[in-house]
Amino acid sequence: MNYGELGKKRISFIGAGIIAEVFITRLIDLGVIKADAIIASDILPERLRELERKFGIRTSGDNKVAADFGDIVVLAVPSGVVKAVLSESCTSVGEGQVMISLAAAVPTWLIESALCKPVPVVRVIPNTPSVIGSGVNPFCVGRHVRDESLALAKDFLDLFGHPLLIDEKLMNAFTALTAVGPTYFFPVIKALREASVKLGISEVEAEVAVAQTMIGAAELVLKTSRHPEDLNLMISTRTIDESAVYNLFTQAFMDAFARINRLEAKLTQ
């Protein structure tokens, strides 16, 4: 596949935690960006050594070095330290770069206020399936983003699945839906897989059958555009309290949304 101009760019990761590794893994697996065109910075030397061994990328214990390196600077630090990290390294970030923030509950205006100049800021909430290019990654843009920087950000996010340009006021709701979303489904997969094994199905067969059943059900919704209740009527056997399941997932989603709202309120005081 031809990745055009993106393949010529350098990528910086300020913060080298789990979600940064998801992105780095995908970039390396695709071969879009060479390892020596990727740098990660972090306060933990052992974490940097781990990423060096695993991917062959550059690393630094200095955020300023990482901030200066990339055409795309991915901000992948915990939300609570965003302002401190940006204040420390803002002089190293230039207007010609694009900053992509992965920090939950940190609005674009706060990031812009911590930078020393009008840097294009793109805020994205990734989810873990991005590691295989199947992520749903809602994003919004700051006030300094222009056509060129938006196109570069879209090309970058396309590598990880399905980017959705949204209004920033919806970002916390999308975070509860897409970023937290896999945690709603993995326990279902685990339960059905383990129950299947108890009935004599092999672990491999059970895993494939359960996961593919979930994928098929999701595709049925997307490709038929029929309401889930209508599709449910196509199956005659019922062994689950559907009302209880509905209430369980609704409450889980609303709890996640409330938690993210509280975090944003705390960060923006």
Backbone as a ProteinNet text record, in pm:
[ID]
protein_1_A
[PRIMARY]
MNYGELGKKRISFIGAGIIAEVFITRLIDLGVIKADAIIASDILPERLRELERKFGIRTSGDNKVAADFGDIVVLAVPSGVVKAVLSESCTSVGEGQVMISLAAAVPTWLIESALCKPVPVVRVIPNTPSVIGSGVNPFCVGRHVRDESLALAKDFLDLFGHPLLIDEKLMNAFTALTAVGPTYFFPVIKALREASVKLGISEVEAEVAVAQTMIGAAELVLKTSRHPEDLNLMISTRTIDESAVYNLFTQAFMDAFARINRLEAKLTQ
[TERTIARY]
83.8	0	87.7	46.7	120.7	66.4	149.6	105.9	145.7	201.6	229.9	319.1	279.8	361.6	378.9	282.3	290.2	415.5	453.3	570.7	700.9	697.9	817.5	826.3	724.3	717	786.3	817.3	872.6	767	761.6	657	720.6	671.3	715.6	603.1	637.9	544	597.4	524.6	558.3	475.3	541.1	473.2	480.5	517.1	542.7	465.1	341.2	259.1	189.1	82.4	14	-42.4	-111.6	-176.7	-73.5	38.4	146.4	200.6	213.1	262.8	165.7	34.2	-65.2	-37.7	-15.1	9.8	142.8	247.2	379.7	375.8	308	296.6	234.7	126.7	58.7	148.3	217.2	306	417.3	477.4	586.4	535	420.6	364.8	331.8	281	246.2	369.4	476	595	578.3	482.7	456.5	571	612	717.5	833	952.4	1068	1093.3	1151	1172.2	1255.8	1355.3	1440.8	1374	1249.9	1172.9	1067.7	1078.5	987.2	1069.4	1025.7	1090.6	984.5	1018.6	929.9	1008.6	943.8	1005.6	920.7	986.4	915.2	1005.4	944.7	1023.5	1081.1	1037.1	1082.2	1185.7	1313	1418.1	1395	1343	1322	1214.7	1115.6	1011.6	1068.7	1155.1	1218.7	1308.3	1382.1	1467	1382.9	1266.9	1176.5	1129.8	1091.3	1044.6	1158.6	1278.1	1395.2	1418.3	1414.1	1436.6	1325.3	1204.4	1088.9	1072.6	1095.7	1065.3	1185.4	1294.8	1411.1	1394.9	1300.3	1277.2	1377.1	1379.5	1460	1385.4	1458.6	1395.7	1475.6	1410.4	1477.5	1406.1	1482	1423.7	1383.9	1405.6	1377.9	1261.4	1150.3	1034	1063.5	1154.5	1188.5	1250.5	1331.4	1394.1	1287.1	1191.2	1082.8	995.2	965.2	879.1	941.4	1071.5	1141.9	1156.1	1144	1179.9	1074.1	948.1	846.9	773.5	730.1	634.3	496.9	470.7	351.5	398.6	347.4	382.7	260.5	269.3	157.5	173.4	77.9	79.4	8.8	85.7	31.7	64.2	53	78.8	-53.8	-53.8	-177.6	-238.2	-370.8	-440.6	-396	-370.3	-337.4	-205	-116.6	15	30.9	-76.7	-68.7	-15.3	-73.9	-31.8	115.5	158.6	297.4	393.1	359.5	446	455.9	342.3	343.8	415.1	397	466.2	617	658.7	801	861	782.5	838.6	781.6	700.6	629.3	722.5	837.8	928.9	987.2	979.4	1034.1	932.4	806.2	701.5	680.8	681.1	669.4	534.4	504	376.4	363.1	475.3	472.1	444.9	439.4	408.7	258.8	215.9	77.9	83.7	14.7	8.6	-120.9	-108.8	-224.5	-230.1	-331.9	-344.5	-432.3	-383.4	-459.6	-512	-496.9	-530.6	-681.5	-740.2	-884.7	-920.8	-1034.5	-1094.4	-1013.8	-918.4	-840	-879.9	-956.1	-1004.7	-892.7	-919.2	-817.4	-774.9	-870.6	-834.4	-732.1	-740.1	-645	-505.7	-500.4	-371.9	-312.3	-395.2	-347.5	-296.6	-363	-322.1	-188.2	-151.3	-24.9	91.4	60.9	165.9	207.6	326.6	381.7	346.8	283.2	257	135	82.1	-38.9	-13.3	6.3	31.4	-102.3	-114.5	-235.8	-252	-366.7	-393.3	-512.6	-492.7	-599	-615.8	-737	-765	-837.5	-782.3	-842.5	-855.4	-961.5	-978.8	-970.2	-854.7	-839.3	-897.8	-921.6	-955.3	-861.7	-856.3	-752.5	-753.2	-866.9	-859.8	-777.5	-734.1	-646.8	-517.9	-477.2	-351.5	-356.9	-477.2	-492	-561.8	-571.3	-632.4	-783.2	-843.6	-989.8	-1047.6	-975.1	-1021.4	-1130.1	-1208.5	-1300.6	-1246	-1197.1	-1120.9	-1182	-1276.9	-1335.8	-1229.8	-1234.6	-1139.1	-1204.8	-1146.6	-1191	-1065.9	-1084.1	-967.8	-972.2	-853.9	-840.3	-850.6	-839.8	-866.6	-753.9	-635.8	-524.1	-506.7	-596.5	-586.5	-636.6	-553.7	-589	-595.6	-626.3	-649.3	-530.6	-408.9	-291.2	-269	-279.3	-258	-372.3	-495.2	-608.1	-590.7	-544.8	-522.8	-415.6	-308.7	-201.9	-253.4	-331.9	-387.8	-481.2	-564.4	-655.9	-579.1	-474.6	-393.1	-332.4	-287	-227.2	-331.3	-447	-550.2	-611.9	-611.2	-663	-589.3	-464	-384.7	-439	-518.2	-560.8	-707.4	-775.1	-913.8	-1005.3	-1103.8	-1210.5	-1212.4	-1146	-1152	-1285.2	-1341.4	-1468.7	-1449.5	-1463.1	-1452.6	-1582.5	-1572.4	-1691.8	-1681.1	-1792.6	-1794.7	-1734.2	-1645.1	-1574.6	-1668.2	-1783.7	-1876.2	-1927.3	-1910.6	-1953.6	-1839.7	-1719.4	-1603.5	-1614.5	-1667.3	-1677.4	-1775.9	-1884.4	-1980.4	-1917.2	-1842.2	-1774.7	-1667.1	-1601.3	-1500.2	-1562.5	-1677.1	-1747.8	-1794.3	-1824.9	-1876.8	-1767.3	-1666.4	-1567.9	-1440.4	-1389.2	-1265.5	-1289.2	-1398.6	-1433.1	-1507.8	-1568.5	-1656.3	-1606.4	-1480.3	-1434.9	-1449.2	-1443	-1457.6	-1599.6	-1695.6	-1832.2	-1844.5	-1761.6	-1776.8	-1683.3	-1563.4	-1468.2	-1520.4	-1589.7	-1644.5	-1747.3	-1822.6	-1919.1	-1845.9	-1740.2	-1660.5	-1600.7	-1547.3	-1486.7	-1588.9	-1705.8	-1808.1	-1853.1	-1882.9	-1931.3	-1822.2	-1699.3	-1589.3	-1569.8	-1566.9	-1543	-1659.1	-1783	-1898.5	-1893.8	-1849.5	-1839.6	-1736.8	-1625.2	-1519	-1569.4	-1651.1	-1706.1	-1795.5	-1850.5	-1937	-1860.5	-1727.3	-1645.7	-1590.3	-1624.4	-1569	-1426.2	-1336.8	-1197.7	-1188.1	-1081.5	-1063.9	-1053.2	-979.5	-961.7	-1094.8	-1169	-1298.2	-1396.7	-1395.1	-1486.2	-1454.5	-1326.8	-1287.5	-1328.4	-1301.9	-1339	-1490.4	-1562.9	-1708.4	-1771.6	-1724.8	-1781.8	-1750	-1622.6	-1583.2	-1650	-1656.6	-1716.7	-1867.9	-1930.5	-2073.8	-2098.7	-2011.1	-2024.4	-1999.8	-1896.4	-1867.6	-1985.1	-2038.2	-2149.8	-2273.1	-2302.6	-2418.3	-2400.9	-2280.2	-2253.1	-2265.8	-2213.2	-2222	-2366.1	-2445.4	-2586.3	-2658	-2624.9	-2682.5	-2639.1	-2508.9	-2455.8	-2503.3	-2511.9	-2540.2	-2689.3	-2772.4	-2916.6	-2985.8	-2920.2	-2978	-3110.2	-3130.7	-3251.5	-3227.7	-3332.5	-3321.9	-3282.2	-3195.3	-3154.9	-3271.8	-3378.5	-3494.2	-3557.4	-3562.1	-3616.1	-3528.4	-3398.4	-3306.2	-3314.8	-3339.4	-3351	-3468.9	-3572.6	-3691.5	-3665.8	-3553.8	-3519.8	-3475.4	-3447.7	-3400.1	-3508.4	-3551.7	-3668.1	-3635.4	-3514.1	-3479	-3434.1	-3488.3	-3450.9	-3408.8	-3287.5	-3242.4	-3179.4	-3203.4	-3140.7	-3245.1	-3228.3	-3316.5	-3272.5	-3336.7	-3292.5	-3307.4	-3407.8	-3426.4	-3312	-3270	-3159.3	-3028.7	-3007	-2886.3	-2887.7	-3002	-3018.1	-2983.1	-3038.6	-3013.9	-2868.5	-2808.3	-2669.4	-2575.3	-2591.4	-2502.2	-2530.3	-2655.2	-2688.2	-2623.1	-2631.6	-2573.6	-2421.5	-2360.2	-2214.5	-2168.6	-2240.3	-2207.9	-2223.6	-2334.7	-2358.2	-2259.1	-2219.5	-2119	-1984.5	-1948.3	-1823.1	-1829.2	-1941.6	-1960	-1947.3	-2011	-2005	-1862.1	-1790.5	-1652.7	-1563.5	-1580.6	-1500.9	-1535.2	-1663	-1703.8	-1641.1	-1637.4	-1576	-1427.2	-1361.3	-1218.5	-1195	-1277.5	-1260.6	-1283.1	-1384.7	-1412.6	-1294	-1232.1	-1116.5	-996.3	-974.4	-858.9	-869.7	-992.5	-1013.3	-1048.4	-1035.6	-1062.8	-963.3
-119.1	0	124.6	225.7	349.7	448.3	486.1	577.5	721.9	745.8	881.5	957.6	1081.4	1170.5	1122.2	1046.2	1000.9	917.5	837.5	752.8	828.9	958	1040.9	1116.9	1103.8	1181.5	1111.8	1192.1	1140.1	1155.4	1055.1	1050.4	1050.8	1137.2	1142.7	1098.5	1025	988.9	1045.4	1142.1	1192.3	1109.8	1018.4	918	784.9	680.8	550.7	439	468.9	369.7	274.5	212.8	107.8	159.1	272.8	318.9	366.5	422.4	458.1	332.4	225.8	100.3	44.4	60.6	19.1	88.1	217.9	294.8	255.7	242.3	206.9	68.4	-25.1	-161.4	-158.9	-83.8	-76.1	-13.3	94.3	160.3	66.7	-4.9	-96.3	-214.9	-270.9	-386.2	-352	-231.5	-189.1	-152.5	-116.1	-71.7	66.1	142.3	275.9	370.4	366.1	453.8	365	396.4	319.1	342.6	240.7	247.9	368.8	402.9	516.9	652	649.3	772.1	786	701.6	705.4	724.3	815.6	833.4	835.5	781	784.8	837	920.8	969.1	927.1	909.8	867.7	890.7	894.2	913.6	782.6	669.2	538.3	480.7	478.8	427.1	281.4	200.5	59.3	42	130.9	125.7	162	260.1	299.7	188.5	123.2	12.5	-101.1	-124.4	-228	-198.5	-73.8	-36.4	-38.9	-2	-11.1	-155.2	-248	-389.3	-444.2	-406.3	-463.7	-411.6	-280.6	-219.2	-158.7	-136.5	-74.1	75.2	137.6	281.1	361.2	491.5	580.7	610	641.9	679.1	791	859.6	965	984.1	1017.5	1051.9	1197.9	1270.9	1414.5	1441.4	1490.2	1519.2	1625	1715.8	1820.4	1760.6	1658.3	1592	1528.7	1461.6	1399.5	1504.5	1611.7	1716.6	1782.1	1793.1	1857.5	1766	1635.6	1536.5	1518.3	1508.6	1459.4	1564.6	1524.9	1605.7	1592.7	1473.1	1446.6	1417.3	1490.9	1470	1413.7	1289.6	1222	1238.2	1305.3	1328.2	1210.4	1124.9	1000.4	986.2	1096.5	1094.9	1092.3	1055	1059.6	1199.5	1204.7	1332.6	1433.2	1384.9	1474	1546.2	1500.4	1565.1	1638.5	1647.8	1711.3	1853.9	1934.9	2075.5	2087.1	2007	2012.9	1970.8	1863.5	1812.9	1913.4	1972.4	2068.1	2196.9	2240.5	2361.4	2341.4	2220.4	2186.7	2182.4	2133.6	2107.1	2195.1	2295	2371.7	2446.5	2491.2	2565.4	2477.7	2345.4	2252.3	2212.3	2251.1	2218.5	2338.2	2313.1	2421.7	2425.7	2539.8	2557.5	2467.3	2420.9	2332.7	2188.1	2156.4	2020.2	2005.5	1882.6	1853.6	1776.7	1825.3	1752.9	1674.1	1545	1457.8	1412.2	1456.2	1422.8	1299.9	1205.9	1086.5	1096.2	1211.2	1227.9	1243.3	1152	1156.7	1277	1338.9	1446.9	1576.2	1589	1712.2	1784.6	1894	1962.8	2030.8	2056.6	2116.1	2254.3	2331.8	2466.1	2462.4	2360.2	2348.9	2316.1	2227.4	2192.8	2315	2387.2	2507.4	2612	2624.3	2725.3	2691.8	2562.6	2521	2528.4	2546.6	2556.7	2702.6	2723.4	2859.2	2928.6	2856.1	2910.9	2841.7	2891.4	2833.1	2702.7	2597.4	2464.3	2397.6	2333.9	2258.1	2141.6	2135	2030.2	1946.6	1816.4	1720.7	1631.5	1622.4	1539.8	1414	1298.5	1171.7	1079.6	1002.5	900.2	764.4	698.4	569.7	456.4	342.5	223	109.3	7.9	-94.4	-171	-192	-259.8	-184.2	-62.5	11.5	-63.5	-151.1	-224.7	-316.8	-354.5	-437.4	-359.8	-227.9	-146.4	-151.7	-194	-203.8	-112.4	-9.2	82.3	176	227.3	337.7	455.3	555.7	661.5	799.3	841.4	974.3	1082.4	1188.3	1297	1431.7	1534.4	1671.5	1756.8	1878.7	1961.4	2094.1	2147.1	2276.6	2390.7	2511.8	2629	2663.4	2600.5	2630.4	2526	2429.5	2324.3	2376.5	2360.4	2400.1	2275.9	2296.3	2182.9	2086.6	2140.4	2054.9	1969.1	2030.6	1954.5	1857.7	1894.2	1802.3	1681.4	1702.3	1591.5	1496.7	1553.5	1470.1	1388.9	1452.3	1382	1269.7	1294.4	1191.4	1073.5	1102.5	995	909.5	975.2	903.3	817	873.7	800.7	689.2	702.8	597.8	465.6	473.7	352.6	264.9	324	253.7	211.6	237.3	192.6	297.2	338.9	425.6	557.1	660.7	791.2	860.7	921	991.9	1135.2	1231.3	1371.9	1414.9	1458.1	1488.7	1628.1	1676.7	1798.6	1767.8	1853.5	1824	1808.4	1871.8	1859.8	1717.2	1632.9	1493	1397.8	1452.8	1366.1	1277.2	1327.7	1245	1130.1	1156.1	1049.2	943.4	987.4	892.1	814.1	879.6	809.8	694.1	720.5	615.2	504.1	540	441.7	360.2	426.1	355.2	316.3	406.8	375.9	274.5	294.9	200.5	80.2	97.5	-3.2	-147.1	-172.2	-311.6	-382.8	-305.7	-370	-419.8	-370	-420.7	-556.6	-579.5	-697.7	-813	-782.2	-889.1	-988	-943.5	-1040.5	-1134.8	-1085.1	-1170.2	-1278.4	-1239.5	-1335.8	-1440.5	-1393.3	-1485.6	-1586.4	-1538	-1625.8	-1731.7	-1690.4	-1785.7	-1883.6	-1836.5	-1925.7	-2032.1	-1991	-2087.5	-2184.6	-2136.6	-2226.5	-2328.4	-2285.2	-2375.4	-2485.3	-2447.6	-2544.7	-2651	-2609	-2704.3	-2809.6	-2774.1	-2867.3	-2949.3	-2935.9	-3020.1	-2953.5	-2828.3	-2757.4	-2715.4	-2727.6	-2689.7	-2539	-2497.1	-2354.9	-2273.8	-2328.2	-2256.4	-2243.5	-2353.6	-2350	-2257.3	-2262.4	-2178.9	-2031.4	-1996.9	-1857.3	-1802.2	-1881.3	-1838.7	-1825.7	-1924.8	-1924.4	-1806.7	-1781.4	-1673	-1537.2	-1515.4	-1385.8	-1361.1	-1464.1	-1446.1	-1424.9	-1487.8	-1464	-1318.4	-1261.5	-1121.1	-1030.4	-1062.5	-984	-991.3	-1112	-1129.6	-1052.9	-1054.5	-980.6	-830.5	-781.7	-639.7	-602.1	-685.8	-657.2	-662.9	-749.6	-757.9	-626.5	-566.6	-436.7	-331	-328.3	-225	-239.3	-363.5	-385.5	-391.4	-418.4	-421.8	-294.5	-220.7	-98.7	-127	-250.5	-285.8	-268.7	-238.5	-218.9	-351.6	-346.4	-469.7	-552.8	-489.2	-565.2	-646.8	-589.4	-662.1	-782.1	-760.6	-870	-979.9	-941.9	-1039.7	-1135.3	-1083.6	-1165.5	-1276.6	-1269.6	-1373.6	-1502.4	-1492.5	-1609	-1647.3	-1771.4	-1811.7	-1840.5	-1888.1	-1927.8	-1807.6	-1795.7	-1688.3	-1748.7	-1717.7	-1771.4	-1663.5	-1538.8	-1430.4	-1324.4	-1262.2	-1152.9	-1027.9	-1002.8	-893.9	-758.2	-741.1	-615.6	-590.7	-696.7	-684.1	-650	-714.3	-686.2	-541.8	-498.8	-360.6	-261.7	-285.6	-195.5	-200.6	-319.6	-335.9	-254.3	-267.9	-197	-47	-9.5	132.4	196.7	129.2	184.2	189.6	86.9	86.4	203.5	226.2	337.9	471.8	490.7	617.2	639.9	532	544.5	589.6	532.1	571.4	718.3	759.2	898.3	994.2	958.5	1043.1	1053.3	942.7	942.9	1032.9	1025.9	1109	1256.7	1286.4	1425.1	1479.1	1395.5	1438.8	1466	1382.2	1402	1532.1	1559	1683.1	1804.9	1798.1	1909.6	1935.3	1830.4	1842.9	1903.3	1859.6	1904	2047.6	2094.2	2227.7	2333.5	2300.8	2398.4	2513.4
0	0	0	-74.8	-82.3	21.5	115.4	220.3	190.9	72.3	28.4	123.3	151.2	231.4	375.1	425	563.8	587.9	488.7	502.9	513.9	483.2	491.9	624.1	705.9	828.7	945.4	1046.3	1171.2	1280.7	1369.4	1471.9	1610.6	1695.3	1835.1	1927.2	2030.4	2136.2	2267.2	2322.1	2455.2	2552.7	2621.3	2702.6	2630.4	2702.3	2639.4	2707.7	2747.1	2814.9	2720	2768.6	2693.7	2562.7	2565.3	2442.8	2341.9	2387.7	2295.3	2228.5	2304.4	2247.2	2143.9	2167	2067.9	1934.7	1939.4	1817	1754	1835.4	1782.9	1718.9	1783.5	1729.2	1590.6	1576.2	1446.8	1340.8	1373.5	1278.2	1232.1	1327.1	1293.6	1212.5	1252.6	1181	1035.9	1013.2	877	795.1	861.7	791	728.6	779.4	725.3	759.9	884.1	934.5	980	937.1	980.7	1129.1	1193.2	1337.6	1377.1	1294.1	1331.8	1307.8	1254.8	1238.4	1348.3	1450.7	1564.6	1691.9	1777.7	1907.3	2015.9	2131.5	2248	2367.3	2446.1	2569.6	2688.4	2801.8	2921.9	3042.4	3161.9	3283.2	3335	3276.8	3323	3226.6	3265	3175.9	3134.8	3227.6	3194.5	3087.9	3089.7	2987.3	2850.7	2846.4	2721.4	2667.5	2756.9	2712.9	2655.4	2717.3	2668.2	2525.7	2499.9	2366.5	2264.6	2307.2	2218.9	2175.5	2272.2	2240.8	2152.2	2180.6	2111.4	1969.5	1950.2	1821	1748.8	1819.9	1757	1734	1806	1789.1	1871.1	1846	1928.3	2059.1	2161.7	2288.6	2354.3	2447	2522.7	2655.4	2756.4	2884.7	2893	2784.8	2780.8	2685.3	2738	2654.1	2548	2577.4	2480.7	2355.2	2373	2257.5	2168.9	2232.1	2156.2	2089.8	2161.1	2107.2	1985.1	1982.2	1871.6	1750	1770.9	1668.7	1559.8	1597.1	1504.8	1425.2	1304.6	1229.1	1294.7	1347.7	1428.7	1570.3	1666	1806.8	1878.1	1922.2	1988	2138.9	2198.6	2343.4	2410.7	2476.9	2531.5	2679.4	2752.1	2895.7	2970.7	3099.4	3178.3	3178.9	3180.1	3170	3275.6	3396.1	3506	3493.2	3404	3391.2	3258.3	3180.3	3048.6	3058	3144.9	3154	3193.1	3288.4	3333.3	3222.8	3153.5	3046.5	2932.3	2894.4	2784	2822.9	2944.3	2989.6	2987.1	3017.1	3019.8	2879.3	2782.3	2650.1	2539.3	2574.7	2471.6	2378	2426.1	2339.2	2229.5	2245.9	2147.1	2040.8	2059.1	1962.9	1871.3	1738.4	1642.4	1573.6	1513.9	1445.4	1323.4	1268.9	1152.7	1187.5	1314.9	1359	1384.7	1400.6	1440.6	1571.2	1672.6	1799.6	1806	1829	1844.4	1988.8	2060.1	2201.7	2221.3	2301.5	2337.8	2480.8	2541.8	2683.5	2702.1	2774.5	2799.4	2885	2851.7	2931.3	2932.1	2840.9	2831.3	2702.8	2712.5	2593	2514.9	2387.4	2301.8	2351.9	2407.6	2452.5	2565.3	2649.9	2759.5	2705.4	2607.1	2545.2	2477.2	2402.9	2333.6	2432.5	2545.9	2644.4	2709	2707.5	2768.4	2670.9	2542.8	2442.2	2424.6	2372.6	2363	2232.5	2141.2	2009.1	1948.9	1837.7	1778.6	1703.3	1777.6	1720.1	1686.9	1569.6	1539.5	1636.7	1703.1	1801.8	1756.3	1754	1723.2	1845.4	1893.2	2011.1	1967.1	2001.8	1960.5	2080.8	2083.7	2186.7	2118.7	2125.6	2058.6	2140	2075.1	2151.9	2114	2197.1	2185.2	2053.1	1984	1853.7	1749.2	1782	1690.9	1662.4	1753.6	1736.4	1614.9	1570.6	1450.3	1338.6	1354	1250.9	1248.8	1359.9	1368	1475.3	1508.9	1611.5	1561.8	1655.2	1628.9	1707.8	1636.8	1700.2	1673.3	1757.3	1742.1	1764.8	1684.5	1703.1	1675.9	1736.2	1712.5	1697.3	1650.2	1618	1692.3	1716.9	1781.3	1682.2	1733.3	1649.6	1554.1	1567.3	1478	1367.5	1360.5	1260	1125.5	1023	887.5	798.4	671.8	581.9	577.3	569	555.9	680.3	797.4	920.9	946.1	905.9	920	829.9	706.9	613.9	667	724.7	780.3	898.2	985.4	1100.6	1056.3	956.5	906.4	848.2	769.3	712	821.9	927.4	1040.5	1111.1	1140.9	1214.3	1131.2	998.9	911.2	931	974	992.9	1105.2	1192.7	1313.4	1310.7	1199.4	1190.4	1132.9	1211.2	1162.6	1240	1188.9	1256.6	1229.2	1332.1	1319.9	1365.4	1274.9	1311.8	1379.8	1505	1583.4	1646	1695.4	1775	1912	1959.5	2084.6	2203.7	2200.8	2313.3	2330.7	2228.5	2235.9	2272.9	2293.7	2312.7	2436.7	2546.7	2667.1	2648.1	2575.1	2546.8	2457.8	2356.6	2268.7	2344	2439.5	2519.5	2596.7	2657.9	2731.4	2639.2	2514.4	2418.9	2352.2	2296	2214.3	2289.2	2372.7	2444.3	2555.5	2631	2738.5	2682	2566.8	2506.7	2505.5	2466.8	2466.1	2600.3	2710.6	2841.9	2864.9	2786.8	2796.6	2727.9	2626.5	2542	2579.7	2627.7	2658.9	2763.7	2869.8	2965.5	2902.2	2803.2	2733.5	2655.2	2585.3	2509.7	2603.3	2715.8	2812.4	2864.9	2903.5	2961.5	2861.8	2738.9	2638.2	2597.2	2591.1	2555.3	2663.1	2788.8	2896.3	2910.8	2891.7	2898	2784.6	2666.1	2551.1	2575.8	2635.6	2664	2761.6	2858.3	2955.6	2888.7	2773	2700	2596.8	2597	2510.8	2386.8	2362.1	2247	2280	2183.2	2209.1	2231.3	2300.7	2328	2199.4	2102.3	1975.6	1902.7	1893	1824.6	1896.8	2028.9	2106.3	2086.3	2089.5	2074.2	1937.7	1833.5	1698.5	1686	1736.7	1723	1797.2	1919.2	1998.8	1936.2	1903.8	1848.6	1713.6	1630.9	1499.3	1508.8	1607.7	1629.4	1665.3	1750.3	1786.9	1667.1	1587.6	1467.6	1370.5	1350.1	1257.9	1300.8	1429.9	1480.8	1458.2	1481.8	1461.5	1313.7	1226.7	1083.5	1034.8	1095.5	1058.3	1087.6	1200.4	1234.1	1133	1102	1014.3	869.9	823	681.4	648.5	748.4	721.8	768.2	858.3	917	987.8	1026	1099.9	1248.9	1321.6	1465.6	1531.3	1632.6	1700.9	1752.6	1795.6	1843.8	1730.9	1609.7	1494.8	1460.2	1464.3	1433.3	1537.6	1661.2	1769.3	1746.2	1681.9	1656.2	1555.1	1484.3	1387.2	1456.5	1587.3	1663.7	1763.7	1757.9	1838.4	1984.2	2010.8	2147.6	2229.9	2352.7	2445	2578.2	2623.4	2752.4	2839.6	2807.4	2881.8	2915.7	3029.4	3069	2993.7	2880.1	2792.7	2859.6	2940.9	3012.4	3109.8	3176.9	3272.6	3200.7	3085.9	3007	2958.7	2909.8	2862.1	2973.2	3092.1	3205	3250.4	3246.7	3288.5	3200.7	3069.8	2978.3	2977.1	2988.3	2994.9	3116.3	3230.1	3352	3343.8	3285.1	3269.9	3184.2	3076.2	2986.6	3057.5	3128.5	3196.3	3310.5	3377.6	3483.9	3426.3	3311.1	3245.5	3204.1	3148.1	3105.2	3224.2	3335.6	3454.9	3508.5	3505.7	3555.8	3469.9	3338.7	3248.1	3266.2	3285.4	3310.4	3438.2	3540.9	3667.2	3648.5	3571.4	3546	3470.4	3369.8	3294.5	3384	3467.6	3558.3	3650.1	3697.8	3788	3713.9	3589.2	3513.5	3465	3449.2	3392.3	3495.7	3622.4	3729.1	3725.5
[MASK]
+++++++++++++++++++++++++++++++++++++++++++++++++++++++++++++++++++++++++++++++++++++++++++++++++++++++++++++++++++++++++++++++++++++++++++++++++++++++++++++++++++++++++++++++++++++++++++++++++++++++++++++++++++++++++++++++++++++++++++++++++++++++++++++++++++++++++++++

